[in-house]
Amino acid sequence: MVTWIDIESTPADARRERHEISRFLNGLIQPEDGVMWSARNDFECQPGLTLKEVSYLHRCVPKRRNEFLAGRDCALHALHVLGKEKRALGRMDDRRPTWPPGFIGSISHCEGLCLAIVAQTNRWRFIACDVEPNLPLPEDLQSFVLLPTERHAHSCSDLPDRLWYGVKESVFKALHGRVGSYFGFEAAEIRFDIKKGQFSSTLSPWLKTAARIGKLEGHFLVTPRFLVTVILAPPS
Ligand SMILES: CC(C)(COP(=O)(O)OP(=O)(O)OC[C@H]1O[C@@H](n2cnc3c(N)ncnc32)[C@H](O)[C@@H]1OP(=O)(O)O)[C@@H](O)C(=O)NCCC(=O)NCCS
């Protein structure tokens, strides 16, 4: 189940962090529940691709190419654990990956970490993940991403402001395909339960109606280098 790429020279603190992320994900995600994760810390890989993906990659700089390939590789690995043969995914015009019939999934990458989660649609209605570097948001982005109530909550807690950003990115990935149109950071208000490592997002009236769900709940992990958020919602 551990799908990290093991590099002998990985420093001890990075290995500890990997174990922490694995423990977090294994606590939420089990293949017997029809959901699986896979992660990479090195982005050197060559997963199978569709022609559309290959032609997209021709237009990308090497860094973007590598993160795209790592995301595909993780997703295919997780699908394989759930019994799906490793067949290239494809990509929609709005950037969403195309999942095989009967599956949904989510991909995220940042410097040094790539994560994919896939799930069977008969067991899970919405899933999403996001990984971010554990670094402060640029100041101009903070007022753009956090609502006034969230800025207040942030000022009263030790949580990094980028965690609000990561959770909202997850909310977007979970719901965008369902609602079919773009929505901004003001469309969800996030509250954290720090002790439980959980969050809940209250959706704006428009988004609630469009997504046919009132709120989305999820889990988060803060490590020295990364912020990881996961949303897993079963059918109501
Ligand atoms: C789509 C978006 C969330 C992706 O986030 P990102 O910071 O670029 O990067 P991440 O690494 O976390 O995620 C990228 C992956 O998400 C997936 N993705 C891209 N667009 C997506 C979409 N519309 N829906 C679901 N998944 C999407 C892709 O797999 C992509 O990786 P790939 O192109 O290599 O396959 C972001 O670009 C965006 O548009 N955000 C603004 C909207 C928003 O967050 N609103 C807040 C709502 S509360």
The ligand as an SDF file (V2000), in Angstrom:
LIG
                    3D

 48 50  0  0  0  0  0  0  0  0999 V2000
   -8.3330   23.8990  -10.6790 C   0  0  0  0  0  0  0  0  0  0  0  0
   -7.4180   24.3000   -9.5390 C   0  0  0  0  0  0  0  0  0  0  0  0
   -8.1820   24.0800   -8.2160 C   0  0  0  0  0  0  0  0  0  0  0  0
   -6.1520   23.4270   -9.5720 C   0  0  0  0  0  0  0  0  0  0  0  0
   -5.2790   23.7140   -8.5760 O   0  0  0  0  0  0  0  0  0  0  0  0
   -3.7050   23.9720   -8.8220 P   0  0  0  0  0  0  0  0  0  0  0  0
   -3.2560   24.8920   -7.7570 O   0  0  0  0  0  0  0  0  0  0  0  0
   -3.4490   24.3450  -10.2360 O   0  0  0  0  0  0  0  0  0  0  0  0
   -2.9140   22.7160   -8.6110 O   0  0  0  0  0  0  0  0  0  0  0  0
   -3.0690   21.2640   -7.9760 P   0  0  0  0  0  0  0  0  0  0  0  0
   -1.7480   20.6600   -8.1980 O   0  0  0  0  0  0  0  0  0  0  0  0
   -3.5810   21.2380   -6.5940 O   0  0  0  0  0  0  0  0  0  0  0  0
   -4.1580   20.5510   -8.8700 O   0  0  0  0  0  0  0  0  0  0  0  0
   -3.9370   20.3910  -10.2320 C   0  0  0  0  0  0  0  0  0  0  0  0
   -4.7150   19.1840  -10.6920 C   0  0  0  0  0  0  0  0  0  0  0  0
   -6.0910   19.3430  -10.4300 O   0  0  0  0  0  0  0  0  0  0  0  0
   -6.8290   18.6990  -11.4740 C   0  0  0  0  0  0  0  0  0  0  0  0
   -7.7760   19.6740  -11.9950 N   0  0  0  0  0  0  0  0  0  0  0  0
   -7.5440   20.7120  -12.8060 C   0  0  0  0  0  0  0  0  0  0  0  0
   -8.6810   21.3760  -13.0370 N   0  0  0  0  0  0  0  0  0  0  0  0
   -9.6330   20.7370  -12.3420 C   0  0  0  0  0  0  0  0  0  0  0  0
  -11.0320   20.9570  -12.2080 C   0  0  0  0  0  0  0  0  0  0  0  0
  -11.6490   21.9530  -12.8310 N   0  0  0  0  0  0  0  0  0  0  0  0
  -11.7300   20.1050  -11.4280 N   0  0  0  0  0  0  0  0  0  0  0  0
  -11.1120   19.0790  -10.8040 C   0  0  0  0  0  0  0  0  0  0  0  0
   -9.7710   18.8230  -10.9120 N   0  0  0  0  0  0  0  0  0  0  0  0
   -9.0660   19.6620  -11.6720 C   0  0  0  0  0  0  0  0  0  0  0  0
   -5.8280   18.2520  -12.5350 C   0  0  0  0  0  0  0  0  0  0  0  0
   -5.6190   16.8690  -12.3610 O   0  0  0  0  0  0  0  0  0  0  0  0
   -4.6010   19.0360  -12.1860 C   0  0  0  0  0  0  0  0  0  0  0  0
   -3.3840   18.3860  -12.4160 O   0  0  0  0  0  0  0  0  0  0  0  0
   -2.8870   18.0120  -13.9030 P   0  0  0  0  0  0  0  0  0  0  0  0
   -3.2760   19.1530  -14.7750 O   0  0  0  0  0  0  0  0  0  0  0  0
   -1.4260   17.8200  -13.7440 O   0  0  0  0  0  0  0  0  0  0  0  0
   -3.6450   16.7450  -14.2260 O   0  0  0  0  0  0  0  0  0  0  0  0
   -7.0060   25.8020   -9.6050 C   0  0  0  0  0  0  0  0  0  0  0  0
   -6.1780   25.9900  -10.6990 O   0  0  0  0  0  0  0  0  0  0  0  0
   -8.1370   26.7800   -9.7310 C   0  0  0  0  0  0  0  0  0  0  0  0
   -8.6400   27.0650  -10.8050 O   0  0  0  0  0  0  0  0  0  0  0  0
   -8.5500   27.4060   -8.5960 N   0  0  0  0  0  0  0  0  0  0  0  0
   -9.4930   28.4980   -8.5830 C   0  0  0  0  0  0  0  0  0  0  0  0
  -10.8590   28.0930   -8.2200 C   0  0  0  0  0  0  0  0  0  0  0  0
  -11.0130   27.8840   -6.7550 C   0  0  0  0  0  0  0  0  0  0  0  0
  -10.1640   27.3090   -6.1200 O   0  0  0  0  0  0  0  0  0  0  0  0
  -12.1250   28.3590   -6.1800 N   0  0  0  0  0  0  0  0  0  0  0  0
  -12.3450   28.2030   -4.7810 C   0  0  0  0  0  0  0  0  0  0  0  0
  -13.6460   27.5570   -4.5450 C   0  0  0  0  0  0  0  0  0  0  0  0
  -14.1350   27.5840   -2.8510 S   0  0  0  0  0  0  0  0  0  0  0  0
  1  2  1  0
  2  3  1  0
  2  4  1  0
  2 36  1  0
  4  5  1  0
  5  6  1  0
  6  7  2  0
  6  8  1  0
  6  9  1  0
  9 10  1  0
 10 11  2  0
 10 12  1  0
 10 13  1  0
 13 14  1  0
 14 15  1  0
 15 16  1  0
 15 30  1  0
 16 17  1  0
 17 18  1  0
 17 28  1  0
 18 19  1  0
 18 27  1  0
 19 20  2  0
 20 21  1  0
 21 22  1  0
 21 27  2  0
 22 23  1  0
 22 24  2  0
 24 25  1  0
 25 26  2  0
 26 27  1  0
 28 29  1  0
 28 30  1  0
 30 31  1  0
 31 32  1  0
 32 33  2  0
 32 34  1  0
 32 35  1  0
 36 37  1  0
 36 38  1  0
 38 39  2  0
 38 40  1  0
 40 41  1  0
 41 42  1  0
 42 43  1  0
 43 44  2  0
 43 45  1  0
 45 46  1  0
 46 47  1  0
 47 48  1  0
M  END
$$$$
